Amino acid sequence: MVGGGVVAQRKIETLLEYGAAIHMISRELTTALRKYVEDGKIKHLAREFTEDSLKGAFLVIAATDDPILNHHVSEDAKRRGLLINAVDQPSDCNFIVPSILRRGDFLISVSTSGKSPALSKKVREELEKGFGSEYGYFLILMGHLRKEILGKGLSGDENRRIFHELVHSIILDAMGRRDWSEVAIIINKILQTHFSQEDIINLLDVPSIE
């Protein structure tokens, strides 16, 4: 990461969620970034960018307020065959960072190919209104049920029918209302099982994905 301002901080925080090892080059750091350095979550390599700064890197983000410096970083990264994203400078990028909506394992990414990150953000915020945490719950549930269903030795057509019925049931609506009793009733009806409301709550580990 070249840059230590608010934009760099936002991108670093996203990268940390996915386990990235981050090395940063910047003259100034936000308070939060300084704390990440002190806590050992990221490494502050240097104040100034040099031609040796990108040695060992895999992915580079140029997020300074100096377009000329961002372009210089981009050129260096491209010469080395590295992935490079220069914030708000599409011509200096060989990959674009989409705006991401995440609900557990449920992900939607929105991209304008670098032409309008503000529009990507606007669309993502609109999508957030229609895709709540119930989508994360549902995928946890399906992860458990899929193993059980496939383990029954049913035909491929029967498996597809069951999965289709689960997806097109009102389970998502019930989860949106946090009506775990109704979720259990629907599952039991489709799969001929005997889940209780408590079973569903324990299965989903509800507090951990709120």
C-alpha positions as CSV (number, residue, x, y, z in Angstrom):
1,M,0.0,0.0,0.0
2,V,1.4,3.3,-1.1
3,G,-0.4,6.0,0.9
4,G,-1.5,6.3,4.5
5,G,-4.7,8.5,4.4
6,V,-8.4,7.7,4.9
7,V,-8.7,5.9,1.5
8,A,-5.7,3.8,2.2
9,Q,-7.1,3.0,5.6
10,R,-10.4,1.8,4.2
11,K,-8.7,-0.5,1.7
12,I,-6.3,-1.8,4.3
13,E,-9.1,-2.7,6.6
14,T,-10.8,-4.6,3.8
15,L,-7.6,-6.5,3.0
16,L,-7.0,-7.4,6.6
17,E,-10.4,-9.1,6.7
18,Y,-9.1,-11.5,4.0
19,G,-5.8,-12.2,5.7
20,A,-3.5,-10.1,3.6
21,A,0.0,-9.4,4.8
22,I,0.3,-5.6,4.3
23,H,3.4,-3.5,3.9
24,M,2.8,0.3,3.7
25,I,4.8,3.2,2.4
26,S,3.7,6.6,3.4
27,R,4.9,9.9,5.0
28,E,1.8,10.3,7.1
29,L,-0.5,7.7,8.7
30,T,-4.1,8.1,10.0
31,T,-4.5,7.4,13.7
32,A,-6.0,4.0,13.0
33,L,-3.2,3.0,10.7
34,R,-0.6,4.0,13.2
35,K,-2.4,1.7,15.7
36,Y,-2.4,-1.1,13.2
37,V,1.4,-0.7,12.9
38,E,1.9,-0.6,16.7
39,D,-0.2,-3.8,17.0
40,G,1.8,-5.6,14.3
41,K,-1.2,-5.9,12.0
42,I,0.6,-4.1,9.2
43,K,4.2,-3.1,8.5
44,H,5.3,0.5,7.8
45,L,8.2,0.0,5.4
46,A,9.2,3.5,4.7
47,R,8.1,7.1,4.3
48,E,9.2,7.5,0.6
49,F,8.5,5.3,-2.4
50,T,11.6,4.0,-4.2
51,E,12.3,1.6,-7.1
52,D,13.0,-1.1,-4.5
53,S,9.8,-0.6,-2.6
54,L,7.9,-3.3,-4.5
55,K,10.3,-6.2,-4.1
56,G,8.5,-9.2,-2.9
57,A,5.0,-7.7,-3.4
58,F,2.2,-9.6,-5.1
59,L,-0.5,-6.8,-5.2
60,V,0.0,-3.1,-5.1
61,I,-2.4,-0.3,-4.3
62,A,-1.5,3.4,-4.9
63,A,-3.7,5.5,-2.8
64,T,-1.9,8.8,-2.3
65,D,-3.3,12.3,-3.2
66,D,-0.5,12.7,-5.7
67,P,-1.6,11.5,-9.2
68,I,2.0,11.7,-10.5
69,L,3.3,9.5,-7.7
70,N,0.4,7.0,-8.2
71,H,1.3,6.8,-11.9
72,H,4.9,6.2,-11.1
73,V,4.0,3.4,-8.7
74,S,1.7,1.9,-11.4
75,E,4.5,2.0,-14.0
76,D,6.9,0.3,-11.6
77,A,4.4,-2.4,-10.7
78,K,3.5,-3.1,-14.3
79,R,7.2,-3.5,-15.2
80,R,7.4,-6.1,-12.4
81,G,4.3,-7.9,-13.6
82,L,2.4,-7.1,-10.4
83,L,-1.3,-6.5,-9.9
84,I,-1.8,-2.7,-9.5
85,N,-4.8,-0.5,-8.5
86,A,-4.3,3.2,-8.5
87,V,-7.2,4.8,-6.8
88,D,-9.3,7.0,-9.1
89,Q,-6.9,6.5,-12.0
90,P,-8.3,3.7,-14.1
91,S,-5.7,4.0,-16.8
92,D,-3.0,3.2,-14.2
93,C,-4.8,0.0,-13.1
94,N,-4.6,-3.6,-14.3
95,F,-7.4,-4.6,-11.9
96,I,-10.4,-2.8,-10.5
97,V,-11.6,-3.2,-6.9
98,P,-15.4,-3.7,-6.8
99,S,-17.8,-2.4,-4.1
100,I,-18.7,-5.5,-2.0
101,L,-21.8,-6.4,-0.2
102,R,-21.2,-9.3,2.2
103,R,-23.6,-11.3,4.3
104,G,-21.5,-14.1,5.7
105,D,-20.6,-16.3,2.7
106,F,-23.1,-14.4,0.5
107,L,-21.2,-11.9,-1.6
108,I,-22.3,-9.4,-4.3
109,S,-19.7,-7.3,-6.0
110,V,-20.5,-4.1,-8.0
111,S,-18.1,-2.6,-10.5
112,T,-18.2,0.3,-13.0
113,S,-14.8,-0.8,-14.4
114,G,-13.2,2.1,-12.6
115,K,-15.3,4.8,-14.3
116,S,-17.4,5.7,-11.3
117,P,-16.6,4.2,-7.9
118,A,-19.2,6.5,-6.4
119,L,-21.9,4.8,-8.5
120,S,-20.6,1.4,-7.4
121,K,-21.0,2.5,-3.8
122,K,-24.5,3.9,-4.4
123,V,-25.7,0.6,-6.0
124,R,-24.1,-1.4,-3.2
125,E,-25.9,0.7,-0.6
126,E,-29.2,0.2,-2.4
127,L,-28.6,-3.6,-2.6
128,E,-27.9,-3.6,1.2
129,K,-31.5,-2.7,1.8
130,G,-32.8,-5.8,0.0
131,F,-30.2,-8.3,1.1
132,G,-30.1,-8.6,4.9
133,S,-28.3,-11.0,7.2
134,E,-30.8,-13.7,6.5
135,Y,-28.8,-14.5,3.4
136,G,-25.8,-15.3,5.6
137,Y,-28.0,-17.5,7.8
138,F,-29.4,-19.3,4.8
139,L,-26.0,-20.2,3.4
140,I,-24.9,-21.6,6.8
141,L,-28.1,-23.7,6.9
142,M,-27.6,-24.9,3.3
143,G,-24.0,-25.8,4.1
144,H,-25.3,-28.2,6.8
145,L,-28.4,-29.5,4.9
146,R,-26.5,-30.1,1.6
147,K,-24.3,-32.7,3.3
148,E,-27.3,-34.4,4.8
149,I,-29.3,-34.4,1.6
150,L,-26.4,-35.7,-0.6
151,G,-25.7,-38.4,2.0
152,K,-29.2,-40.0,1.5
153,G,-28.2,-41.5,-1.8
154,L,-31.1,-40.0,-3.7
155,S,-31.1,-39.5,-7.5
156,G,-29.7,-36.3,-9.0
157,D,-33.2,-35.2,-10.1
158,E,-34.5,-35.7,-6.5
159,N,-31.6,-33.8,-5.0
160,R,-32.2,-30.9,-7.4
161,R,-35.9,-30.9,-6.6
162,I,-35.2,-30.6,-2.9
163,F,-32.6,-27.8,-3.3
164,H,-35.0,-25.9,-5.6
165,E,-37.8,-26.3,-3.1
166,L,-35.6,-25.1,-0.2
167,V,-34.4,-22.0,-2.2
168,H,-37.9,-21.1,-3.4
169,S,-39.5,-21.6,0.0
170,I,-40.2,-18.8,2.4
171,I,-37.2,-19.7,4.6
172,L,-35.5,-16.5,3.7
173,D,-38.5,-14.5,4.7
174,A,-38.8,-16.4,8.0
175,M,-35.1,-15.8,8.7
176,G,-35.6,-12.1,8.0
177,R,-38.3,-12.0,10.7
178,R,-36.0,-14.2,13.0
179,D,-38.9,-16.7,13.1
180,W,-36.7,-19.8,13.8
181,S,-39.8,-21.9,14.6
182,E,-41.2,-21.4,11.1
183,V,-37.8,-22.1,9.6
184,A,-37.8,-25.5,11.4
185,I,-41.3,-26.2,10.2
186,I,-40.5,-25.5,6.6
187,I,-37.3,-27.7,6.7
188,N,-39.1,-30.5,8.4
189,K,-41.9,-30.4,5.8
190,I,-39.5,-30.5,2.8
191,L,-36.9,-33.0,4.2
192,Q,-39.2,-35.0,6.6
193,T,-36.9,-34.3,9.5
194,H,-37.5,-33.3,13.1
195,F,-35.6,-30.0,13.7
196,S,-36.7,-27.8,16.6
197,Q,-36.4,-24.1,16.9
198,E,-33.5,-24.6,19.3
199,D,-31.8,-26.9,16.8
200,I,-32.0,-24.1,14.1
201,I,-30.7,-21.5,16.5
202,N,-27.8,-23.7,17.5
203,L,-27.1,-24.7,14.0
204,L,-26.9,-21.2,12.8
205,D,-25.0,-19.9,15.8
206,V,-27.2,-16.8,15.4
207,P,-25.3,-14.2,17.6
208,S,-22.0,-14.7,15.7
209,I,-23.4,-13.5,12.3
210,E,-25.6,-10.7,13.5
